[in-house]
């Protein structure tokens, strides 16, 4: 399943649920009869949890559905008297999460709604929390890095791209590799931009690349890390007239909840 497929299905289901002539009953019917076989189990459970949370608690938390551009959580709403963003999950390791330290950053209030996988009832609404770095004590923020296309030793394209799941230390400004994935057609931000650049509308190319990054963020957050906070890319930064410079992970998108604490880039090897 691709990121585009997941986000398209999400968009259709919530548009249907918000349609006064169709509503949640039709959205659930379409999910079961049309879309369930297009989703893996984790994506299916995640989307069902979002729909149930929105249906049952939309008024309680004044929820509005976050789209691909704009709010970068599942929902925006109110928690008590404060504006808040909500992400819905059934996959959080509750015991492990309990050992994390609550993150009281300077960004907007950010809540995690933990739902039971069996009946989709709310277990708890939690504050955002992260583990601490063993070396400096800084917060470790999960991020996904969209790498460039894979090539064979002979220079032939493999038509795949790798993605690197990392923890970024806000204190050390270094990263820890957690996992690596490979997808067909999930290009790096620069590759996606280049596919449209040079046409009559470079602004469209930039907007399309931004939407591509946000789509990847939503997909990987549902698939691999409930606390994902950023999407990055691997780039060479030129600092000298003759081309000298260094390789970095640049963060194309950072969730507003941690934007003031997250480094904008991290030095890294030329091969990661």
C-alpha positions as protocol buffer text, in pm:
chain_id: "A"
residue {
  index: 1
  type: UNK
  ca { x: 0 y: 0 z: 0 }
}
residue {
  index: 2
  type: UNK
  ca { x: 133 y: 342 z: -94 }
}
residue {
  index: 3
  type: UNK
  ca { x: 118 y: 665 z: 105 }
}
residue {
  index: 4
  type: UNK
  ca { x: -102 y: 814 z: -169 }
}
residue {
  index: 5
  type: UNK
  ca { x: -353 y: 527 z: -145 }
}
residue {
  index: 6
  type: UNK
  ca { x: -375 y: 558 z: 234 }
}
residue {
  index: 7
  type: UNK
  ca { x: -429 y: 935 z: 228 }
}
residue {
  index: 8
  type: UNK
  ca { x: -683 y: 918 z: -56 }
}
residue {
  index: 9
  type: UNK
  ca { x: -891 y: 663 z: 135 }
}
residue {
  index: 10
  type: UNK
  ca { x: -873 y: 873 z: 452 }
}
residue {
  index: 11
  type: UNK
  ca { x: -986 y: 1182 z: 262 }
}
residue {
  index: 12
  type: UNK
  ca { x: -1282 y: 1001 z: 103 }
}
residue {
  index: 13
  type: UNK
  ca { x: -1401 y: 844 z: 429 }
}
residue {
  index: 14
  type: UNK
  ca { x: -1398 y: 1169 z: 628 }
}
residue {
  index: 15
  type: UNK
  ca { x: -1561 y: 1363 z: 343 }
}
residue {
  index: 16
  type: UNK
  ca { x: -1834 y: 1099 z: 345 }
}
residue {
  index: 17
  type: UNK
  ca { x: -1874 y: 1112 z: 725 }
}
residue {
  index: 18
  type: UNK
  ca { x: -1910 y: 1493 z: 708 }
}
residue {
  index: 19
  type: UNK
  ca { x: -2168 y: 1475 z: 430 }
}
residue {
  index: 20
  type: UNK
  ca { x: -2513 y: 1532 z: 583 }
}
residue {
  index: 21
  type: UNK
  ca { x: -2675 y: 1308 z: 319 }
}
residue {
  index: 22
  type: UNK
  ca { x: -2437 y: 1016 z: 384 }
}
residue {
  index: 23
  type: UNK
  ca { x: -2276 y: 1037 z: 727 }
}
residue {
  index: 24
  type: UNK
  ca { x: -2086 y: 786 z: 935 }
}
residue {
  index: 25
  type: UNK
  ca { x: -2302 y: 484 z: 846 }
}
residue {
  index: 26
  type: UNK
  ca { x: -2213 y: 519 z: 477 }
}
residue {
  index: 27
  type: UNK
  ca { x: -1846 y: 584 z: 561 }
}
residue {
  index: 28
  type: UNK
  ca { x: -1831 y: 262 z: 765 }
}
residue {
  index: 29
  type: UNK
  ca { x: -2012 y: 71 z: 490 }
}
residue {
  index: 30
  type: UNK
  ca { x: -1765 y: 193 z: 226 }
}
residue {
  index: 31
  type: UNK
  ca { x: -1476 y: 109 z: 454 }
}
residue {
  index: 32
  type: UNK
  ca { x: -1587 y: -252 z: 490 }
}
residue {
  index: 33
  type: UNK
  ca { x: -1708 y: -318 z: 136 }
}
residue {
  index: 34
  type: UNK
  ca { x: -1471 y: -107 z: -74 }
}
residue {
  index: 35
  type: UNK
  ca { x: -1156 y: 2 z: 107 }
}
residue {
  index: 36
  type: UNK
  ca { x: -1070 y: -258 z: 369 }
}
residue {
  index: 37
  type: UNK
  ca { x: -902 y: -491 z: 120 }
}
residue {
  index: 38
  type: UNK
  ca { x: -684 y: -201 z: -3 }
}
residue {
  index: 39
  type: UNK
  ca { x: -543 y: -140 z: 348 }
}
residue {
  index: 40
  type: UNK
  ca { x: -314 y: -348 z: 565 }
}
residue {
  index: 41
  type: UNK
  ca { x: -442 y: -439 z: 911 }
}
residue {
  index: 42
  type: UNK
  ca { x: -262 y: -158 z: 1094 }
}
residue {
  index: 43
  type: UNK
  ca { x: -392 y: 109 z: 856 }
}
residue {
  index: 44
  type: UNK
  ca { x: -745 y: -32 z: 873 }
}
residue {
  index: 45
  type: UNK
  ca { x: -750 y: -31 z: 1254 }
}
residue {
  index: 46
  type: UNK
  ca { x: -596 y: 317 z: 1262 }
}
residue {
  index: 47
  type: UNK
  ca { x: -854 y: 469 z: 1028 }
}
residue {
  index: 48
  type: UNK
  ca { x: -1140 y: 298 z: 1209 }
}
residue {
  index: 49
  type: UNK
  ca { x: -1011 y: 441 z: 1537 }
}
residue {
  index: 50
  type: UNK
  ca { x: -1002 y: 791 z: 1386 }
}
residue {
  index: 51
  type: UNK
  ca { x: -1358 y: 759 z: 1257 }
}
residue {
  index: 52
  type: UNK
  ca { x: -1490 y: 627 z: 1590 }
}
residue {
  index: 53
  type: UNK
  ca { x: -1310 y: 898 z: 1788 }
}
residue {
  index: 54
  type: UNK
  ca { x: -1448 y: 1167 z: 1557 }
}
residue {
  index: 55
  type: UNK
  ca { x: -1801 y: 1026 z: 1570 }
}
residue {
  index: 56
  type: UNK
  ca { x: -1814 y: 975 z: 1948 }
}
residue {
  index: 57
  type: UNK
  ca { x: -1608 y: 1272 z: 2070 }
}
residue {
  index: 58
  type: UNK
  ca { x: -1632 y: 1531 z: 1796 }
}
residue {
  index: 59
  type: UNK
  ca { x: -1857 y: 1753 z: 2005 }
}
residue {
  index: 60
  type: UNK
  ca { x: -1674 y: 1687 z: 2333 }
}
residue {
  index: 61
  type: UNK
  ca { x: -1346 y: 1819 z: 2193 }
}
residue {
  index: 62
  type: UNK
  ca { x: -1486 y: 2047 z: 1918 }
}
residue {
  index: 63
  type: UNK
  ca { x: -1297 y: 1839 z: 1662 }
}
residue {
  index: 64
  type: UNK
  ca { x: -1228 y: 1932 z: 1302 }
}
residue {
  index: 65
  type: UNK
  ca { x: -1056 y: 1692 z: 1065 }
}
residue {
  index: 66
  type: UNK
  ca { x: -700 y: 1791 z: 977 }
}
residue {
  index: 67
  type: UNK
  ca { x: -626 y: 1779 z: 605 }
}
residue {
  index: 68
  type: UNK
  ca { x: -307 y: 1708 z: 412 }
}
residue {
  index: 69
  type: UNK
  ca { x: -208 y: 2074 z: 416 }
}
residue {
  index: 70
  type: UNK
  ca { x: -249 y: 2283 z: 730 }
}
residue {
  index: 71
  type: UNK
  ca { x: -283 y: 2106 z: 1065 }
}
residue {
  index: 72
  type: UNK
  ca { x: -42 y: 1815 z: 1089 }
}
residue {
  index: 73
  type: UNK
  ca { x: -232 y: 1600 z: 1335 }
}
residue {
  index: 74
  type: UNK
  ca { x: -543 y: 1385 z: 1293 }
}
residue {
  index: 75
  type: UNK
  ca { x: -770 y: 1653 z: 1440 }
}
residue {
  index: 76
  type: UNK
  ca { x: -770 y: 2007 z: 1571 }
}
residue {
  index: 77
  type: UNK
  ca { x: -999 y: 2094 z: 1861 }
}
residue {
  index: 78
  type: UNK
  ca { x: -1022 y: 2206 z: 2222 }
}
residue {
  index: 79
  type: UNK
  ca { x: -900 y: 2036 z: 2540 }
}
residue {
  index: 80
  type: UNK
  ca { x: -1070 y: 2213 z: 2825 }
}
residue {
  index: 81
  type: UNK
  ca { x: -1033 y: 2582 z: 2746 }
}
residue {
  index: 82
  type: UNK
  ca { x: -715 y: 2543 z: 2535 }
}
residue {
  index: 83
  type: UNK
  ca { x: -682 y: 2485 z: 2161 }
}
residue {
  index: 84
  type: UNK
  ca { x: -518 y: 2149 z: 2100 }
}
residue {
  index: 85
  type: UNK
  ca { x: -415 y: 1904 z: 1832 }
}
residue {
  index: 86
  type: UNK
  ca { x: -515 y: 1539 z: 1865 }
}
residue {
  index: 87
  type: UNK
  ca { x: -354 y: 1227 z: 1723 }
}
residue {
  index: 88
  type: UNK
  ca { x: -541 y: 900 z: 1755 }
}
residue {
  index: 89
  type: UNK
  ca { x: -368 y: 567 z: 1811 }
}
residue {
  index: 90
  type: UNK
  ca { x: -437 y: 209 z: 1916 }
}
residue {
  index: 91
  type: UNK
  ca { x: -73 y: 102 z: 1883 }
}
residue {
  index: 92
  type: UNK
  ca { x: 107 y: 290 z: 2157 }
}
residue {
  index: 93
  type: UNK
  ca { x: 316 y: 81 z: 2396 }
}
residue {
  index: 94
  type: UNK
  ca { x: 133 y: 202 z: 2706 }
}
residue {
  index: 95
  type: UNK
  ca { x: 383 y: 66 z: 2961 }
}
residue {
  index: 96
  type: UNK
  ca { x: 680 y: 200 z: 2767 }
}
residue {
  index: 97
  type: UNK
  ca { x: 507 y: 532 z: 2706 }
}
residue {
  index: 98
  type: UNK
  ca { x: 449 y: 567 z: 3081 }
}
residue {
  index: 99
  type: UNK
  ca { x: 825 y: 580 z: 3131 }
}
residue {
  index: 100
  type: UNK
  ca { x: 867 y: 867 z: 2886 }
}
residue {
  index: 101
  type: UNK
  ca { x: 895 y: 1223 z: 3011 }
}
residue {
  index: 102
  type: UNK
  ca { x: 606 y: 1457 z: 2923 }
}
residue {
  index: 103
  type: UNK
  ca { x: 712 y: 1715 z: 2669 }
}
residue {
  index: 104
  type: UNK
  ca { x: 608 y: 2067 z: 2772 }
}
residue {
  index: 105
  type: UNK
  ca { x: 738 y: 2257 z: 2471 }
}
residue {
  index: 106
  type: UNK
  ca { x: 656 y: 2605 z: 2351 }
}
residue {
  index: 107
  type: UNK
  ca { x: 441 y: 2484 z: 2061 }
}
residue {
  index: 108
  type: UNK
  ca { x: 65 y: 2422 z: 2063 }
}
residue {
  index: 109
  type: UNK
  ca { x: -94 y: 2176 z: 2305 }
}
residue {
  index: 110
  type: UNK
  ca { x: -69 y: 1826 z: 2159 }
}
residue {
  index: 111
  type: UNK
  ca { x: -267 y: 1527 z: 2284 }
}
residue {
  index: 112
  type: UNK
  ca { x: -263 y: 1156 z: 2205 }
}
residue {
  index: 113
  type: UNK
  ca { x: -598 y: 980 z: 2222 }
}
residue {
  index: 114
  type: UNK
  ca { x: -536 y: 614 z: 2305 }
}
residue {
  index: 115
  type: UNK
  ca { x: -818 y: 386 z: 2190 }
}
residue {
  index: 116
  type: UNK
  ca { x: -883 y: 17 z: 2254 }
}
residue {
  index: 117
  type: UNK
  ca { x: -829 y: -190 z: 1938 }
}
residue {
  index: 118
  type: UNK
  ca { x: -1126 y: -413 z: 2014 }
}
residue {
  index: 119
  type: UNK
  ca { x: -1410 y: -167 z: 2071 }
}
residue {
  index: 120
  type: UNK
  ca { x: -1242 y: 167 z: 1983 }
}
residue {
  index: 121
  type: UNK
  ca { x: -1333 y: 317 z: 2319 }
}
residue {
  index: 122
  type: UNK
  ca { x: -1105 y: 589 z: 2454 }
}
residue {
  index: 123
  type: UNK
  ca { x: -866 y: 449 z: 2717 }
}
residue {
  index: 124
  type: UNK
  ca { x: -700 y: 781 z: 2794 }
}
residue {
  index: 125
  type: UNK
  ca { x: -603 y: 1118 z: 2648 }
}
residue {
  index: 126
  type: UNK
  ca { x: -231 y: 1160 z: 2706 }
}
residue {
  index: 127
  type: UNK
  ca { x: 15 y: 1446 z: 2693 }
}
residue {
  index: 128
  type: UNK
  ca { x: 286 y: 1421 z: 2431 }
}
residue {
  index: 129
  type: UNK
  ca { x: 594 y: 1247 z: 2575 }
}
residue {
  index: 130
  type: UNK
  ca { x: 933 y: 1130 z: 2450 }
}
residue {
  index: 131
  type: UNK
  ca { x: 1229 y: 929 z: 2580 }
}
residue {
  index: 132
  type: UNK
  ca { x: 1546 y: 1109 z: 2686 }
}
residue {
  index: 133
  type: UNK
  ca { x: 1894 y: 1082 z: 2536 }
}
residue {
  index: 134
  type: UNK
  ca { x: 2129 y: 865 z: 2745 }
}
residue {
  index: 135
  type: UNK
  ca { x: 2421 y: 1102 z: 2683 }
}
residue {
  index: 136
  type: UNK
  ca { x: 2289 y: 1459 z: 2720 }
}
residue {
  index: 137
  type: UNK
  ca { x: 1937 y: 1413 z: 2857 }
}
residue {
  index: 138
  type: UNK
  ca { x: 1775 y: 1588 z: 2560 }
}
residue {
  index: 139
  type: UNK
  ca { x: 1446 y: 1476 z: 2411 }
}
residue {
  index: 140
  type: UNK
  ca { x: 1458 y: 1216 z: 2134 }
}
residue {
  index: 141
  type: UNK
  ca { x: 1219 y: 1313 z: 1852 }
}
residue {
  index: 142
  type: UNK
  ca { x: 1129 y: 1043 z: 1594 }
}
residue {
  index: 143
  type: UNK
  ca { x: 1170 y: 1144 z: 1228 }
}
residue {
  index: 144
  type: UNK
  ca { x: 1158 y: 974 z: 889 }
}
residue {
  index: 145
  type: UNK
  ca { x: 1418 y: 1057 z: 623 }
}
residue {
  index: 146
  type: UNK
  ca { x: 1311 y: 1017 z: 258 }
}
residue {
  index: 147
  type: UNK
  ca { x: 1625 y: 905 z: 74 }
}
residue {
  index: 148
  type: UNK
  ca { x: 1712 y: 926 z: -294 }
}
residue {
  index: 149
  type: UNK
  ca { x: 1653 y: 654 z: -551 }
}
residue {
  index: 150
  type: UNK
  ca { x: 1848 y: 329 z: -520 }
}
residue {
  index: 151
  type: UNK
  ca { x: 2097 y: 234 z: -792 }
}
residue {
  index: 152
  type: UNK
  ca { x: 2292 y: -84 z: -859 }
}
residue {
  index: 153
  type: UNK
  ca { x: 2672 y: -91 z: -869 }
}
residue {
  index: 154
  type: UNK
  ca { x: 2644 y: -57 z: -1247 }
}
residue {
  index: 155
  type: UNK
  ca { x: 2442 y: 262 z: -1209 }
}
residue {
  index: 156
  type: UNK
  ca { x: 2108 y: 110 z: -1304 }
}
residue {
  index: 157
  type: UNK
  ca { x: 1801 y: 238 z: -1124 }
}
residue {
  index: 158
  type: UNK
  ca { x: 1634 y: -12 z: -890 }
}
residue {
  index: 159
  type: UNK
  ca { x: 1310 y: 194 z: -903 }
}
residue {
  index: 160
  type: UNK
  ca { x: 1291 y: 199 z: -524 }
}
residue {
  index: 161
  type: UNK
  ca { x: 1372 y: 450 z: -250 }
}
residue {
  index: 162
  type: UNK
  ca { x: 1475 y: 379 z: 109 }
}
residue {
  index: 163
  type: UNK
  ca { x: 1337 y: 562 z: 411 }
}
residue {
  index: 164
  type: UNK
  ca { x: 1528 y: 587 z: 738 }
}
residue {
  index: 165
  type: UNK
  ca { x: 1345 y: 601 z: 1072 }
}
residue {
  index: 166
  type: UNK
  ca { x: 1560 y: 788 z: 1324 }
}
residue {
  index: 167
  type: UNK
  ca { x: 1548 y: 942 z: 1670 }
}
residue {
  index: 168
  type: UNK
  ca { x: 1684 y: 1297 z: 1669 }
}
residue {
  index: 169
  type: UNK
  ca { x: 1837 y: 1428 z: 1990 }
}
residue {
  index: 170
  type: UNK
  ca { x: 1743 y: 1791 z: 2044 }
}
residue {
  index: 171
  type: UNK
  ca { x: 2043 y: 1833 z: 2274 }
}
residue {
  index: 172
  type: UNK
  ca { x: 2329 y: 1651 z: 2098 }
}
residue {
  index: 173
  type: UNK
  ca { x: 2185 y: 1734 z: 1753 }
}
residue {
  index: 174
  type: UNK
  ca { x: 2275 y: 1382 z: 1646 }
}
residue {
  index: 175
  type: UNK
  ca { x: 2059 y: 1092 z: 1536 }
}
residue {
  index: 176
  type: UNK
  ca { x: 2010 y: 724 z: 1613 }
}
residue {
  index: 177
  type: UNK
  ca { x: 1900 y: 493 z: 1332 }
}
residue {
  index: 178
  type: UNK
  ca { x: 1598 y: 286 z: 1436 }
}
residue {
  index: 179
  type: UNK
  ca { x: 1476 y: 116 z: 1118 }
}
residue {
  index: 180
  type: UNK
  ca { x: 1497 y: 122 z: 739 }
}
residue {
  index: 181
  type: UNK
  ca { x: 1218 y: 71 z: 486 }
}
residue {
  index: 182
  type: UNK
  ca { x: 1201 y: 54 z: 108 }
}
residue {
  index: 183
  type: UNK
  ca { x: 913 y: 160 z: -117 }
}
residue {
  index: 184
  type: UNK
  ca { x: 848 y: 180 z: -487 }
}
residue {
  index: 185
  type: UNK
  ca { x: 768 y: 535 z: -603 }
}
residue {
  index: 186
  type: UNK
  ca { x: 814 y: 711 z: -268 }
}
residue {
  index: 187
  type: UNK
  ca { x: 1063 y: 970 z: -393 }
}
residue {
  index: 188
  type: UNK
  ca { x: 1280 y: 1205 z: -195 }
}
residue {
  index: 189
  type: UNK
  ca { x: 1146 y: 1564 z: -168 }
}
residue {
  index: 190
  type: UNK
  ca { x: 1407 y: 1687 z: -420 }
}
residue {
  index: 191
  type: UNK
  ca { x: 1323 y: 1412 z: -670 }
}
residue {
  index: 192
  type: UNK
  ca { x: 955 y: 1492 z: -641 }
}
residue {
  index: 193
  type: UNK
  ca { x: 1024 y: 1863 z: -692 }
}
residue {
  index: 194
  type: UNK
  ca { x: 1248 y: 1793 z: -992 }
}
residue {
  index: 195
  type: UNK
  ca { x: 970 y: 1599 z: -1160 }
}
residue {
  index: 196
  type: UNK
  ca { x: 768 y: 1924 z: -1186 }
}
residue {
  index: 197
  type: UNK
  ca { x: 1039 y: 2193 z: -1186 }
}
residue {
  index: 198
  type: UNK
  ca { x: 1135 y: 2365 z: -1509 }
}
residue {
  index: 199
  type: UNK
  ca { x: 774 y: 2388 z: -1618 }
}
residue {
  index: 200
  type: UNK
  ca { x: 583 y: 2713 z: -1638 }
}
residue {
  index: 201
  type: UNK
  ca { x: 490 y: 2696 z: -1272 }
}
residue {
  index: 202
  type: UNK
  ca { x: 774 y: 2629 z: -1027 }
}
residue {
  index: 203
  type: UNK
  ca { x: 540 y: 2737 z: -746 }
}
residue {
  index: 204
  type: UNK
  ca { x: 325 y: 2436 z: -827 }
}
residue {
  index: 205
  type: UNK
  ca { x: 635 y: 2213 z: -807 }
}
residue {
  index: 206
  type: UNK
  ca { x: 714 y: 2348 z: -459 }
}
residue {
  index: 207
  type: UNK
  ca { x: 354 y: 2303 z: -340 }
}
residue {
  index: 208
  type: UNK
  ca { x: 342 y: 1950 z: -481 }
}
residue {
  index: 209
  type: UNK
  ca { x: 668 y: 1860 z: -306 }
}
residue {
  index: 210
  type: UNK
  ca { x: 533 y: 1998 z: 22 }
}
residue {
  index: 211
  type: UNK
  ca { x: 217 y: 1793 z: -12 }
}
residue {
  index: 212
  type: UNK
  ca { x: 429 y: 1487 z: -93 }
}
residue {
  index: 213
  type: UNK
  ca { x: 622 y: 1535 z: 235 }
}
residue {
  index: 214
  type: UNK
  ca { x: 302 y: 1574 z: 441 }
}
residue {
  index: 215
  type: UNK
  ca { x: 152 y: 1266 z: 276 }
}
residue {
  index: 216
  type: UNK
  ca { x: 461 y: 1066 z: 370 }
}
residue {
  index: 217
  type: UNK
  ca { x: 441 y: 1200 z: 726 }
}
residue {
  index: 218
  type: UNK
  ca { x: 83 y: 1083 z: 773 }
}
residue {
  index: 219
  type: UNK
  ca { x: 154 y: 745 z: 618 }
}
residue {
  index: 220
  type: UNK
  ca { x: 464 y: 667 z: 825 }
}
residue {
  index: 221
  type: UNK
  ca { x: 309 y: 796 z: 1147 }
}
residue {
  index: 222
  type: UNK
  ca { x: 24 y: 552 z: 1105 }
}
residue {
  index: 223
  type: UNK
  ca { x: 246 y: 267 z: 983 }
}
residue {
  index: 224
  type: UNK
  ca { x: 563 y: 282 z: 1189 }
}
residue {
  index: 225
  type: UNK
  ca { x: 579 y: 549 z: 1463 }
}
residue {
  index: 226
  type: UNK
  ca { x: 288 y: 695 z: 1655 }
}
residue {
  index: 227
  type: UNK
  ca { x: 502 y: 983 z: 1778 }
}
residue {
  index: 228
  type: UNK
  ca { x: 659 y: 1079 z: 1444 }
}
residue {
  index: 229
  type: UNK
  ca { x: 748 y: 1449 z: 1452 }
}
residue {
  index: 230
  type: UNK
  ca { x: 941 y: 1529 z: 1134 }
}
residue {
  index: 231
  type: UNK
  ca { x: 1023 y: 1437 z: 774 }
}
residue {
  index: 232
  type: UNK
  ca { x: 1375 y: 1493 z: 645 }
}
residue {
  index: 233
  type: UNK
  ca { x: 1588 y: 1455 z: 333 }
}
residue {
  index: 234
  type: UNK
  ca { x: 1956 y: 1377 z: 268 }
}
residue {
  index: 235
  type: UNK
  ca { x: 2138 y: 1666 z: 98 }
}
residue {
  index: 236
  type: UNK
  ca { x: 2485 y: 1803 z: 28 }
}
residue {
  index: 237
  type: UNK
  ca { x: 2531 y: 2157 z: 157 }
}
residue {
  index: 238
  type: UNK
  ca { x: 2790 y: 2362 z: -32 }
}
residue {
  index: 239
  type: UNK
  ca { x: 2980 y: 2610 z: 185 }
}
residue {
  index: 240
  type: UNK
  ca { x: 3286 y: 2691 z: -30 }
}
residue {
  index: 241
  type: UNK
  ca { x: 3324 y: 2847 z: -379 }
}
residue {
  index: 242
  type: UNK
  ca { x: 3489 y: 2535 z: -521 }
}
residue {
  index: 243
  type: UNK
  ca { x: 3214 y: 2304 z: -402 }
}
residue {
  index: 244
  type: UNK
  ca { x: 3338 y: 2213 z: -56 }
}
residue {
  index: 245
  type: UNK
  ca { x: 3073 y: 2141 z: 203 }
}
residue {
  index: 246
  type: UNK
  ca { x: 2915 y: 1862 z: 403 }
}
residue {
  index: 247
  type: UNK
  ca { x: 2624 y: 1617 z: 399 }
}
residue {
  index: 248
  type: UNK
  ca { x: 2320 y: 1684 z: 615 }
}
residue {
  index: 249
  type: UNK
  ca { x: 1977 y: 1559 z: 703 }
}
residue {
  index: 250
  type: UNK
  ca { x: 1752 y: 1860 z: 646 }
}
residue {
  index: 251
  type: UNK
  ca { x: 1404 y: 1859 z: 795 }
}
residue {
  index: 252
  type: UNK
  ca { x: 1149 y: 1956 z: 531 }
}
residue {
  index: 253
  type: UNK
  ca { x: 863 y: 1932 z: 777 }
}
residue {
  index: 254
  type: UNK
  ca { x: 857 y: 1952 z: 1157 }
}
residue {
  index: 255
  type: UNK
  ca { x: 541 y: 1919 z: 1361 }
}
residue {
  index: 256
  type: UNK
  ca { x: 458 y: 2253 z: 1524 }
}
residue {
  index: 257
  type: UNK
  ca { x: 451 y: 2083 z: 1865 }
}
residue {
  index: 258
  type: UNK
  ca { x: 832 y: 2047 z: 1864 }
}
residue {
  index: 259
  type: UNK
  ca { x: 934 y: 2298 z: 1596 }
}
residue {
  index: 260
  type: UNK
  ca { x: 1107 y: 2534 z: 1841 }
}
residue {
  index: 261
  type: UNK
  ca { x: 1321 y: 2254 z: 1987 }
}
residue {
  index: 262
  type: UNK
  ca { x: 1401 y: 2047 z: 1676 }
}
residue {
  index: 263
  type: UNK
  ca { x: 1731 y: 2124 z: 1497 }
}
residue {
  index: 264
  type: UNK
  ca { x: 1683 y: 2235 z: 1136 }
}
residue {
  index: 265
  type: UNK
  ca { x: 1959 y: 2005 z: 1012 }
}
residue {
  index: 266
  type: UNK
  ca { x: 2204 y: 1739 z: 1135 }
}
residue {
  index: 267
  type: UNK
  ca { x: 2541 y: 1656 z: 985 }
}
residue {
  index: 268
  type: UNK
  ca { x: 2568 y: 1299 z: 858 }
}
residue {
  index: 269
  type: UNK
  ca { x: 2780 y: 1076 z: 629 }
}
residue {
  index: 270
  type: UNK
  ca { x: 2738 y: 1087 z: 250 }
}
residue {
  index: 271
  type: UNK
  ca { x: 2596 y: 736 z: 265 }
}
residue {
  index: 272
  type: UNK
  ca { x: 2324 y: 658 z: 517 }
}
